Amino acid sequence: MADAMEQLYQQVILDHAREKHGYGLLDGAAGESFQVNPTCGDEVRLRVHLADGTAAPVIERVSWEGVGCSISQASISVLSDLVCGANVARADELTETFRAMMNHRGVPLTPEQEDLLDDAGAFVGVARYPARIKCALLGWMALRDALVHALTTDPETAGSSSS
């Protein structure tokens, strides 16, 4: 049974590495982050787009471009699916849960974590390989940074900067 789950998880990662959800930078982002994993050279530029007219900030979509291994690319693709339509608090909860999963070095997820992370739970096996953890976390750290920029930038001056 464990082998079947591992194969399913590997397939999820390969599918997302091939079909990168959210790939391609879009204009009109509320915040942007560029992150590099110096260990292996993976890079991502991630933009967060917030929905207009909502009381609490809601992530309309994430757009990104990057280069790197299948783990980093697939992780960002899964992230894009998970946070679309989520408010910032939910995105932060997802980020923290994913980060905790990576820090537990392959310990199986609780049913609650599995439900929350959905396809991101496929990365539980990656956590057993310390050199790959940063790859899986790259996009999640970019999301957190882009949200900080989005929520702290003065809307009056946001359009006047060139990025």
C-alpha positions in Angstrom: 0.0 0.0 0.0 2.8 2.4 0.8 4.4 1.8 -2.5 1.1 2.6 -4.3 0.8 5.9 -2.4 4.4 6.8 -3.2 3.8 6.1 -6.9 0.6 8.2 -6.8 2.5 11.1 -5.1 5.3 10.8 -7.6 2.7 11.0 -10.4 1.2 14.1 -9.0 4.6 15.8 -8.8 5.4 14.8 -12.4 2.0 15.9 -13.7 2.4 19.4 -12.1 6.0 19.7 -13.3 4.8 19.0 -16.8 1.6 21.1 -16.7 2.6 24.1 -14.7 -0.6 25.7 -13.3 -0.3 29.5 -13.0 2.8 29.6 -15.2 3.4 32.9 -17.1 3.7 36.3 -15.5 0.6 38.5 -15.6 0.5 42.2 -15.2 -1.6 43.9 -12.5 -0.1 42.1 -9.6 -0.5 43.5 -6.1 2.9 42.0 -5.0 5.9 40.2 -6.4 8.8 38.2 -5.1 11.9 36.8 -6.7 13.5 33.9 -4.8 16.6 31.8 -5.5 17.6 28.5 -3.9 21.4 29.0 -3.8 22.0 25.3 -3.1 20.8 24.1 -6.5 20.1 27.3 -8.5 16.2 27.0 -8.7 14.6 30.4 -9.2 11.1 31.8 -9.2 9.5 35.1 -9.8 6.0 35.0 -8.3 3.2 37.6 -8.5 0.2 37.6 -6.4 -3.0 39.1 -7.8 -5.7 40.1 -5.3 -9.4 40.3 -6.0 -10.9 43.8 -6.1 -13.9 44.7 -4.0 -13.4 42.2 -1.2 -13.4 43.2 2.5 -10.6 40.9 3.4 -7.8 40.4 0.8 -8.5 37.4 -1.4 -6.0 35.9 -3.8 -7.5 35.9 -7.2 -4.6 34.1 -8.8 -0.8 33.6 -8.7 1.3 34.0 -11.8 4.9 32.9 -11.9 7.9 32.0 -14.0 10.9 30.1 -12.9 13.5 27.5 -13.6 14.5 24.5 -11.6 14.0 20.9 -10.8 10.6 19.2 -11.1 10.1 19.4 -7.3 10.3 23.2 -7.2 8.3 23.6 -10.4 5.6 21.2 -9.3 5.4 22.7 -5.8 4.7 26.1 -7.2 2.1 24.7 -9.6 0.3 23.0 -6.7 0.5 26.2 -4.6 -1.1 28.1 -7.5 -4.1 25.8 -7.4 -4.4 25.8 -3.6 -4.3 29.5 -3.0 -6.5 30.7 -5.8 -9.7 32.0 -4.2 -8.2 31.8 -0.7 -8.1 34.7 1.7 -4.6 35.7 3.0 -5.2 34.0 6.3 -6.0 30.7 4.6 -2.9 31.1 2.3 -0.8 31.6 5.4 -2.3 28.5 7.0 -1.5 26.5 3.9 2.0 27.8 3.8 2.6 27.0 7.5 1.1 23.5 7.1 3.3 22.8 4.1 6.4 24.1 5.9 5.6 22.0 8.9 5.3 18.9 6.7 8.7 19.6 5.2 10.2 19.9 8.7 8.8 16.6 9.8 11.0 14.7 7.5 8.4 12.4 5.9 6.2 11.7 8.9 2.7 10.9 7.5 0.2 13.7 7.5 -2.8 13.8 9.8 -6.2 13.5 8.0 -6.8 17.2 8.6 -3.4 18.1 7.0 -4.2 15.9 4.1 -7.5 17.6 3.6 -6.0 21.0 3.8 -3.0 20.4 1.6 -4.8 18.3 -1.0 -2.2 17.7 -3.9 0.5 19.4 -1.8 0.5 16.4 0.4 2.2 14.5 -2.4 5.4 16.3 -1.3 5.5 14.5 2.1 8.1 12.0 0.7 10.3 14.9 -0.5 10.7 15.9 3.2 12.9 12.8 3.7 15.6 14.3 1.5 17.0 17.4 3.2 18.7 18.7 0.0 15.2 18.8 -1.7 13.3 20.5 1.1 14.4 24.0 -0.1 13.3 23.1 -3.6 9.8 22.3 -2.4 9.6 25.4 -0.2 10.9 27.9 -2.8 7.5 29.0 -4.2 5.8 29.0 -0.8 8.4 31.5 0.5 7.9 33.6 -2.6 4.2 33.6 -2.0 4.7 34.8 1.6 7.1 37.5 0.5 4.8 38.6 -2.4 1.9 38.9 0.0 3.9 41.0 2.4 4.7 43.4 -0.5 1.1 43.4 -1.6 -0.3 44.2 1.8 2.3 46.8 2.8 2.6 48.7 -0.5 0.8 52.1 -0.7 -1.8 51.7 -3.5 -1.1 55.3 -4.5 2.5 54.6 -5.4 2.2 50.9 -6.4 1.6 51.8 -10.1 4.5 54.2 -10.3 7.3 51.7 -9.6 8.9 49.7 -12.4 9.3 46.1 -11.7 
